[in-house]
Amino acid sequence: MLRQALCLFMLAMLLACDRSTPVPTEAPSRFLDYETKADLRLPFEGAWFVAWGGRTLAQNQHAISQDQRFAVDLLVLRPSLQPSPGLIAEWSAGKSHRSDGSRNEHYYCYGRPILAPGDGQVVDVKDGLPENKPGKFEANHPGNYLVIDHGRNEFSMMAHLKPGSIKVSVGERVVAGQQVAACGNSGRSSEPHLHYHLQNSPRWFDGEGLPAQFQAFEADGQLVQRGEPRRGQLVRGRRKEKGVK
């Protein structure tokens, strides 16, 4: 999804130069000033790169959709001595895979634990869908996924998970930081990565997206007490010290 999405974004920018073609814009939202009610943490350990994230189309190709208005796509990069030209400019400092990237196992985020971003109840799960070969994807569905209800009409949506990795069932209570699945490459995804967004409905492609303000994480080495990851940032969750709530 990442490569194809960027190609579509670039095409949209070219079309913007044609006055006869409607210019793509961010989806309208009544939640631009919304403050997340749930206590959210990043849904992984270690440092991950924000491939898409932010409130403008320049930062985030999801911003055109009402339900995924504030979504983020995340993956893992490693430094590269000879970085290959990438469609996403920020990737020039590293690569998302080893070898030629032809297998899912080549990708650094593949199989990494995905964690519950907050306390809640699992309300929807899809597992068992096959994974894509890198560079190809299945359109129009999120692949293997799970949905967590945090209460007060806030639902975490996590997609493209590895088949057979989901460790929770519908109706099960989870706590923030609990492993719930592993990163994969299923559904509308051209390479392994995690898709995450918060919305006010438990159903995919329904409802309205909500800003997801994560707490106590690092972005490019700087502490963020509460904020939304943006495209190009390297983000890392901060471990809580024992005895600190």
ABEGO torsion letter per residue (X at the ends): XAAAAAAAAAAAAAAAABAABBBBBBBBBAAAABBBABBBBBABBEBBBBABEEABAAABAAAABAAAAABBBBBBBBBBABBBBBABAAAAABBABBEAGABAAABAABGBBBBBABBEBBABBBBGBBBBBBGBBBBGBAEBBBBBBAEGGBBBBBBGBBBGABABBBGBBBBBGBBABBBBBBEBBABBBBBBBBBABABBGBEBBBBBBBBGBBBGGBBBABBBBBBGBBBBBBBBBBGBX
